[in-house]
Amino acid sequence: ADPDRAAEVRWSADGEMVRSSYTLRPDDDDWGQAGTLVRDVMNDAQRQRLVHNIVHHVSDGVKEPVLSRVFEYWRNIDPDIGKKVEEGVRANLKQ
């Protein structure tokens, strides 16, 4: 970058700067937001398209042990979506 044209980077904050670890809340996890999206935001048609897209991509050459992790991942987000993904992929792999 051209030092004559680049501005000096500055930022400011008011209040005391505190360094401390984040305290987990009871609803903090890796799956909650995604599960809420699938169950409460998406409608049936959107969930069906989601499952179709996942099944299509995962069926395109993904092998164990990654396959089992994909199924576990989606079951953690939503048990029904995880079940449908696994059933769809397993059906495609039998063909």
Backbone hydrogen bonds, N-H to C=O, Kabsch-Sander energy under -0.5 kcal/mol:
donor,donor_aa,acceptor,acceptor_aa,energy
5,R,2,D,-1.3
6,A,2,D,-1.8
18,V,16,E,-0.5
20,S,18,V,-0.7
24,L,22,Y,-0.7
28,D,25,R,-1.8
29,D,27,D,-0.6
35,G,31,W,-2.7
36,T,32,G,-2.5
37,L,33,Q,-2.3
38,V,34,A,-2.4
39,R,35,G,-2.8
40,D,36,T,-2.8
41,V,36,T,-1.0
41,V,37,L,-1.1
42,M,37,L,-2.5
47,R,43,N,-2.4
48,Q,44,D,-2.4
49,R,45,A,-2.2
50,L,46,Q,-2.4
51,V,47,R,-2.5
52,H,48,Q,-2.5
53,N,49,R,-2.7
54,I,50,L,-2.6
55,V,51,V,-2.9
56,H,52,H,-2.6
57,H,53,N,-2.3
58,V,54,I,-2.9
59,S,55,V,-2.1
60,D,57,H,-1.0
61,G,59,S,-1.3
62,V,58,V,-1.1
66,V,63,K,-1.0
67,L,63,K,-1.3
69,R,65,P,-1.4
70,V,66,V,-2.3
71,F,67,L,-2.2
72,E,68,S,-2.3
73,Y,69,R,-2.6
74,W,70,V,-2.3
75,R,71,F,-2.2
76,N,72,E,-2.2
77,I,73,Y,-1.4
78,D,74,W,-2.7
82,G,74,W,-0.6
82,G,78,D,-2.8
83,K,79,P,-2.2
84,K,80,D,-2.4
85,V,81,I,-2.6
86,E,82,G,-2.4
87,E,83,K,-2.7
88,G,84,K,-2.5
89,V,85,V,-2.6
90,R,86,E,-2.7
91,A,87,E,-2.2
92,N,88,G,-2.1
93,L,89,V,-2.4
94,K,90,R,-1.2
95,Q,91,A,-0.7
95,Q,92,N,-0.7
